[in-house]
Amino acid sequence: MLQLVRAASRASRHTKALLPALTGAARWSASLAEFEELPVYTLDNKKWERIVTAKQAAEAGGGQARIAKQHEKGKLTARERIAAFLDPDSFVEAGSLVQHRCTDFDMESQQYYGDGVITGSGTVFGRPVFVFSQDFTVHGGSLSESHALKICRLMDRAVAAGAPIVGLNDSGGARIQEGVLSLGGYAEVFQRNVDASGVIPQISLIMGPCAGGAVYSPALTDFTFMVRHSSYMFLTGPEVVRSVTGEVVTQEALGGAGTHSSKSGVAAGAFDDELEALSAMRDLLSYLPPSNRHAAPLVPSRDPPTRSCPALNYLVPDSDAEAYDMHAVLAQVLDDGALFEIAADHAKNIVVGFGRLGGRSVGVVANQPAVLAGCLDIDASVKAARFVRFCDAFNIPLVTFVDVPGFLPGTAQEYGGIIRHGAKLLYAYAEATVPKLTVITRKAYGGAYDVMSSKHLRGDTNLSWPTGQVAVMGAKGAVEILFRGRSQEEQEVKTAEYEEKFSNPMQAAKYGFIDDVIAPQDTRRRLCAELEVLKDKQATRPWRKHGNVPL
């Protein structure tokens, strides 16, 4: 039975009268004695039992039978997901007693506390995070007016507190019984997604169905992740597709994790099970600042900033036509070789992700010569541009590794709008004001050289390895244009002359477009030193409402 102090103000007067004469432990003991003498009263047991019963009902969700079905599918419940995601015992729930207000279709008899979504805050590695988790055992996790209101209030609190928000999505979509109130609830959430964009990190984890208008909230967040074989996203399901177009397609093929993490690029990653996904979200948050008002996190590292990387001296092949894996470069340069890669299965010709240098979080963008020779195409440009803009919004320095022979040629790319999409990456780098460090490892040809964080786009530090080549194009292609009609022998001579002059970083260094040519083994040491110098960088831009990104 709960015992409560009835007259706190009276107690305050008693203790204040004693305090001037007491110090230390004596003062504390006297204060306690005064409190113990005060009369107490018993809380109305029936009132408290009502609250306890309601909270127990909220924790039970849709009941044990539906929870068992969730487990049979290999899925966690909404509360189990929160418990696995947050630090132990850190979750503080808000809105557990909320209920829907619908009276149509006998809905007044189908009331559940919490209304199908659990909202609150907790910590991840001791740092505040706001989280909502949709409960599929309650009305299929469908979104009602009250359900949406809980999410909106949580998002408002997250923005005010300057802390990330993570959404664990498992919903059948809009609650049909509520009609336009449900649709309006979605729009309210969408508006807050936009308002919070660039202010606090927003992460979506799809852990079940997400269909129709529900897909747009995850699409508006910074990163969307999925769980293989149990989550899917699409605007129109397989039945609608078949009735309209005649196509026969499964849910997995149409909107599964494999589809969106490799083909569409909607998902930034896919995981084999829910626990792996939730653990990865914790890792991702460790790289991110809580809001745009904070600097990127600094995590103590045992990996010395001055560590040499001699293996890099032998990594780039002698032949320009021979590929190598850029992941090998990143493994040598980053702290402990750790990279949290984003969209690893989509647009593999460019690598983006988060790492650390000297303990500082950095955003890494790197051409991948092992895929399409590292050419930029539509998907790679969009993937990198979105990542660059995220890093710039949240004060995360950018480190770019360049080995790019140009933009991918072909009618498919031209018809698909490579000009416009390539301009997105150009715009993103030019707009970014965070520290920008660039290392040319081999090719930097044509317009792609300009786009990849060149000195001309206000790059802070632009370095090159001795194998760097900054030119309009490769020697063979240039000679074929410049000396068309000449004999084979003469073209071979001219090719050798072109390579001597342009297949190295000296011309670019001569004009100040490269700050230094460094030994590959010194790459980590130099980048860490440059980041330390640039950590307090300030940059200003002309006032404007917003720029017009070539969407």
TAVEN-V808028 format. One record per backbone hydrogen bond with DSSP energy under -1.0 kcal/mol. CO is the residue of the C=O (numbers start at 1). NH is the residue of the N-H. E is the energy in kcal/mol with one decimal. If there is no record, write none. Layout:
# TAVEN-V808028
co=[CO:CO]
nh=[NH:NH]
e=[E:E]
This chain:
# TAVEN-V808028
co=[2:4:7:8:9:10:11:12:13:15:18:19:23:24:25:26:27:28:29:30:31:32:33:35:41:44:45:46:47:48:49:50:51:52:53:54:55:56:60:63:64:65:66:67:68:69:70:71:77:78:79:80:81:82:87:92:95:98:104:106:107:112:114:116:118:119:120:121:122:123:124:127:129:130:131:132:133:135:138:139:140:143:144:145:146:147:148:149:150:151:152:153:154:155:156:157:158:158:164:165:166:167:168:169:173:174:175:176:178:179:180:181:182:183:184:185:186:187:188:189:190:191:192:196:196:199:201:202:202:203:204:205:208:209:210:211:212:213:215:216:218:223:224:225:226:227:227:232:234:237:238:239:240:241:250:251:252:255:256:257:258:259:259:260:268:269:271:273:274:275:276:277:278:279:280:281:282:284:291:297:304:309:310:311:312:319:325:326:327:328:329:330:334:335:339:340:343:347:349:351:352:353:354:355:356:357:359:360:362:363:364:365:366:368:371:372:376:377:378:379:380:381:382:383:384:385:386:387:388:389:390:391:392:397:398:399:400:401:402:402:404:406:410:411:412:413:414:417:418:419:422:423:424:425:426:427:428:435:436:436:437:438:439:440:442:443:444:446:447:448:450:451:454:455:461:462:462:463:464:465:469:471:474:475:476:477:478:479:483:487:488:489:490:491:492:493:494:495:496:497:498:499:502:505:506:507:508:509:516:519:520:521:522:523:524:525:526:527:528:529:530:534:549]
nh=[43:41:11:12:13:14:15:16:17:19:21:22:27:28:29:30:31:32:33:34:35:36:37:38:4:48:49:50:51:52:53:54:55:56:57:58:59:60:63:67:68:69:70:71:72:73:75:74:81:82:83:84:85:86:90:121:98:114:107:109:110:115:117:135:133:94:131:92:129:87:127:124:122:166:120:168:118:138:141:142:172:175:148:149:150:151:152:153:154:155:156:157:158:159:160:161:162:163:130:203:132:205:134:207:143:176:178:179:181:183:184:185:186:187:188:189:190:191:192:193:194:195:196:199:200:292:165:222:223:167:225:169:232:171:234:214:215:216:219:220:221:204:268:206:271:230:231:210:212:241:242:243:244:245:254:255:256:233:260:261:262:263:264:267:343:226:228:277:278:279:280:281:282:283:284:285:286:287:294:361:307:312:313:314:315:322:328:330:331:332:333:334:337:338:341:354:346:350:368:366:342:364:340:362:335:360:299:357:355:399:353:401:351:371:374:375:408:381:382:383:384:385:386:387:388:389:390:391:392:393:394:396:395:363:437:365:439:367:441:442:445:376:414:415:416:418:417:421:422:423:426:427:428:429:430:431:432:398:460:461:400:463:402:465:469:404:471:449:451:452:454:453:457:458:438:515:516:440:518:468:444:446:478:479:480:481:482:483:486:491:492:493:494:495:496:497:498:499:500:501:502:503:504:509:510:511:513:512:464:522:523:309:526:527:528:529:530:531:532:533:534:537:551]
e=[-1.1:-1.3:-2.0:-2.2:-1.7:-1.9:-2.6:-2.3:-1.5:-1.8:-1.2:-1.7:-1.2:-1.7:-2.6:-2.2:-2.0:-2.1:-2.1:-2.1:-1.9:-2.2:-1.1:-1.3:-1.4:-2.0:-2.5:-1.7:-1.5:-2.7:-2.7:-2.1:-2.5:-2.3:-2.1:-2.0:-2.0:-1.4:-2.1:-2.1:-2.5:-1.6:-1.9:-2.2:-2.3:-1.2:-2.1:-1.9:-2.2:-1.6:-2.4:-2.0:-1.7:-2.6:-1.7:-2.0:-1.3:-2.6:-1.7:-1.1:-2.0:-1.5:-1.1:-2.5:-2.5:-2.7:-2.6:-3.1:-2.4:-3.3:-1.6:-2.4:-2.6:-2.4:-1.6:-3.0:-2.6:-1.7:-2.2:-1.9:-2.2:-2.5:-2.5:-2.1:-2.0:-1.6:-2.8:-2.5:-1.9:-2.5:-2.4:-2.1:-2.3:-2.3:-2.3:-2.6:-1.4:-2.1:-2.7:-2.2:-1.9:-2.9:-2.4:-3.3:-2.6:-1.0:-2.0:-1.4:-1.8:-1.5:-3.1:-1.6:-1.9:-2.0:-2.1:-1.9:-2.8:-2.5:-1.6:-2.2:-2.1:-2.5:-2.3:-2.4:-2.0:-2.4:-2.1:-1.5:-1.4:-2.7:-2.6:-2.2:-1.7:-2.0:-1.3:-1.4:-1.7:-1.6:-1.8:-1.3:-1.0:-3.0:-3.8:-3.2:-2.0:-1.3:-1.3:-1.1:-1.8:-2.4:-2.4:-2.2:-2.1:-2.8:-2.3:-2.9:-2.0:-2.6:-2.2:-2.0:-1.1:-2.1:-1.9:-1.8:-3.3:-1.9:-3.3:-1.8:-2.7:-2.3:-2.1:-1.9:-1.5:-1.9:-2.7:-2.3:-1.2:-1.7:-1.4:-1.6:-1.8:-1.8:-1.5:-1.3:-1.1:-1.3:-1.4:-2.0:-2.4:-1.0:-1.9:-2.5:-2.2:-2.3:-1.1:-2.3:-1.2:-1.6:-2.3:-2.6:-2.6:-3.4:-3.3:-2.5:-3.1:-1.7:-3.2:-2.1:-2.2:-2.9:-1.6:-2.5:-3.5:-2.0:-2.5:-2.3:-3.0:-2.3:-2.2:-2.6:-2.4:-2.4:-2.2:-1.5:-2.9:-2.2:-1.8:-2.4:-2.3:-2.1:-1.6:-2.7:-1.1:-3.3:-2.9:-2.2:-3.1:-2.0:-2.3:-1.3:-2.3:-2.1:-2.2:-3.3:-1.4:-2.0:-1.1:-2.8:-2.9:-1.4:-1.7:-2.8:-2.4:-2.3:-2.3:-2.4:-1.4:-2.8:-1.5:-1.9:-3.0:-3.4:-2.9:-2.7:-3.4:-2.5:-1.4:-1.1:-2.1:-2.0:-1.2:-2.6:-1.5:-1.3:-2.8:-3.1:-1.0:-2.3:-2.5:-2.2:-2.2:-2.1:-2.3:-2.5:-2.0:-1.2:-2.9:-2.9:-1.9:-2.4:-2.0:-1.9:-2.5:-2.3:-1.9:-2.0:-2.5:-2.5:-2.2:-1.7:-3.4:-1.5:-1.6:-2.2:-2.4:-1.3:-2.4:-1.2:-1.7:-2.3:-1.9:-2.2:-2.5:-2.5:-2.6:-2.0:-2.5:-2.4:-1.8:-1.7:-2.1:-2.2:-2.5]
